[in-house]
Amino acid sequence: MSKRVDLQTNLGDQEAFDSNSRNTYQAMLKPKFRKQCDALLDQLIEEFYRSYVPATKLLNPDFFSQEFFIRSTIETVLRIDLMRAVNPLVCTKIAAVDPVLCKQWGLYAADEGLHGRVFAKDLHAVGVTDKEIYATPPLFSTELLSGYLLHTLDKGDALGVLASAYYVESVSAKTQPGWLSNIELHIGEKCTRGSRAHLGLDEKERHVDLAWNMCMRLVKTPEEESQFITHVMKLHSLLSAYVVEILDLTVERRDAATAQTSAARQAVLANNAGQALAMQAKAVIA
């Protein structure tokens, strides 16, 4: 823990806001396949909200849970930390196959590996310290994500990790602006400055397109297209499980406890009312 904090202090968190990676491609690779995959993501997101009703609360501007905001932001920091150990391994798999991709991914992964500090700024704004952030164990779903990607690399498959960049960058661009606007309605813009800066950086550097183009350097055949879609589907399952796990840990468990407490209170009140009626009846009879 102390080494982690010292490292951050020596480097300075400003390094996390600097970018060395951007989309330099003049044209999008495999644009027809891109439209297919983007449409698939829209479908997967829609199906998730339809199949897991509690998640629809996140779409309601009147809903806000500070507990969910804090825990989900902490998990983002922790996931980035875990990926900082996974992402560089891609370079060892592709260095001889595609040196250009090796350079592009290396720059991108180096930038992304520090972005946890960007999200930590939002946690600091609500009083959460670095000590509290890094003392929190990662969720099981986050550990599964890291384990799955390490497994694909162990099999010599670098595409899974690259696909995770396309998935996360794309879904963030589709869902984060609305979620951040909702947060700002309830606790103010000071708590989203880091996340907004991150979105702005992704948009400026066109990271969704960059992630896609890097993936497509490894996707040449229909079989490899199918492999890419399989990775996307699995990543969606893992990251959906992450949302379910956090909602269950915060909002759903709290609501269930509140409902249980309310039911118990009503039972007590009902019992007291019954006693009062019994006493009243006894008095009338007397």
N, C-alpha and C positions, 0 to 999 in steps of 0.2 A: 504493500500500500504506500509506504513512504517513498519508495523508488518511483512509483507512478506519479505521485504529486510533484516530486522534485523535477522529474522529466518535463512535466507540463509547465512548471514555473520557469525552468531554464529556456525552453523553447519559446514560451509566450503563446497565449491563446490566439493572438492575431494571425499566427501561421495557419490556423485552421480556416481562416476566412480568405486566404490567398489561393488562387487557382493556377495550376500549371497544365491543366488538361481541358481541351475544347474540341468540338467537332470541326475538323479541317477538311472533311470530305466535300467535294464539289457537288456530288449527287448522292442521293440515297441508294444504297445497295438493295437490290431485290424489292422494289417498291410495291409490287403486287402482293408479295408474301407479307410485307409489312402491314398492308391494309387488312389482310386476313388475320394476322396476329393481334393487331389493335382491336379489331372487332371481337375477337375471342376474349380479350381482357375485359371489354365492356360487358360482354355476356357473363363472364365469370363473376364480376363485381355485382351485377344485377341479381344473379342467382344466389350469391352469398347473402345479400340482404333479404331475399325472399325466403330462403331456407332457414336463416337464423334471425328470427324476428327481433330479439333484444338489440341487435346491431342497428336496427332502424332508428333507435333513440339518438344515435350519433348524427342522423340527418335532420333532427328536429332542432330549430334555432332556440327553442325554449328550454332544451335540455342541456345541462352542464353538470359534470361531476369532476370536481378538482382532484379527487382521489384517482379517477381514471386518467386525467390529464397528467398527473405527476407520475403514476406508475408506467403509463405507456411511453412517456418521454424518457424516463429512466431506462426502459427496455430498449429504446432506440439507441441510447448511448452504449449500453452493454452489447447490443447486437453489432454495432460498428466496431467495438473493441474486439469481439470474437472474429469478425470478418477481416480485421487487420492482420490476423495470423493466417487466414485462409487465402485471401486474394493474391498475395505475392507468389504463392505456389504455382499459380497459373503460368507465370513467366518461365518456370523450369520446364513446363510441358510444351510450350509453343516456341521457345527460343530458336530451335533449329528449324521448325516448320515455317514460322512466319515472324521474322525479326521485327518487321514494322509493327505488327500487332503486339509483339512483346514490349516494344517501347510505348505504344499508345496505352496499353493496359497498365503498364508499370506506372506511368504518370497519373492515370485516372485512379488507380488503386491507392497510390500514395496520398493523393488529395482526399479521397473518401475516407481513408484511415484516420484522419484527424477531425472529421466532421462531428464526431461525438462531442467535441468541445463546443461546437456551435449550439447544439441542442442543450448542453449543460447550462448555457447562459439563461435559457428560459426557466430552467429549474432554479437557478440562483435567484431569479426575480420573484419566486414564490417562497423563498426561504429554505430551499433544499441545498445542502452543502455537498461538496465533492465527496466527503467522507461517507455521507448517507448514500450517494449514488453508487459508489463502488463497493459499498458493503452489502448491496442488494444482490442476492443470487439471481442469475438469469432464469427466465422461465424455461420449463421443459420444452416447450415448442421452439424456443430459440436455440436450445442445445440440439434439438433434432435437426433444425435447419443447418447448423454448422456441421453436424455429423454427416448429414446427407451430402453436403458439398465436398467434404473431405473424402467421403466414400467414392464419389464420382472421380475425383482427382486421383485417388489410389488406383482406380481402374484405367487411368490414362485419359480420362474424358475431361477436357478443360471447358467444354461448352456449357456444362451445368452452372459453373460459377459465372461465366459471362452472361448466361440467360438470367441469372439472379439480378444482375445490374439492369438489364432491360426491364424486367418485371418491376423491381422496386422503383426505378426512375419513372416508369410509365404510370404506375398506380399512384405514386406520390403526386405526380402532376395532375392526375384526374381527381383525386380526393382531398388533398391537403389544403388547397385554397379555401374551400367551403368550411372545412373543419377549423381552420385557423380563424376565419371570420367569426365563427360561432364562439370560439374561445375569447376573442377580443370583445365581443358583446358582454361577456360576463365578468372578465377579470382584467381587461385592458390590453393595449398593444404592447406594453412593456414585457408581457409574458410570452410574446410570440416573435420578438425581434430576431432571435437566433434562427428560428424556423423560417421566418420570412426571408432572412438573408440567404439561407440555404436554397430556398425555392428560386430566389432571384438569381443566384449563382448558376443553378441548373438551367434556368431559362436563358441566361446570357451566354453560357458556354454550350448550349444545346446538347445537354448531357443525355437526353432521351435518344436523340438521333445518333450521338456518339456511341452509346451503349449498343444500339441496334446495329450500326455499321461494324462495330468490332465483332459482334456475334456472327454477322453474315460473312465475315472473312473465313469462318470455319464451317459455314453452311453452303455446300456446293451442289448437293444432289437431293432428290426427293426423299431419300432415306434419311439424310441429315436434317431436312426440314421436319420430318416426322419426329426425329430425335429431339429437336429443339422444342417442338410443341409439347412433347412428353415432359421435358424439363419444366416448361412453363406451368403445366397442369399440376405437377408435383409441388412446385414452389408455391403455387396458389393455395394448395391444400395446407401446406405447412404454415404459411403466413395467415391464412384464415384461422387456423388453430390458435395462432398467437393472439388474434383479436378476441376470439372466444375465451381464451384463458384469462386475459386481462379483464374482460367484462365480467366474467364469473368471479374473479378475485376481488373486484371492486364493486361495480354497480349491482350486479345480480345478487351477489351474496348479501350486500347491504339491504337491498330491497326485500329479499327473502326474510332477513332478520327483522326488518321493520314490520313486514306483514305478520310474522310470527308473534312479535311483541304486541301488535295491534289486536290480533286475534285473542291473545291471552288477556289483554286489558278488557276487551269486549266480554270475554267469558266471566271475568271478575265482576264487571258492571252488571252483567245479566244475572249473576248469582246474587249480588247485592240487591238488585231489583226484585228478585224472587223472594228474598228474605223480607224485604219491605212489604211486599204484597201479602206475604204470609202473616206478618205482624198485624197489618191492617185488617185482614180477614178475621184474625183471632179477636181483635178488638171489637169488630162488628158483631161477631157471634156472642161475645161476652156482654 
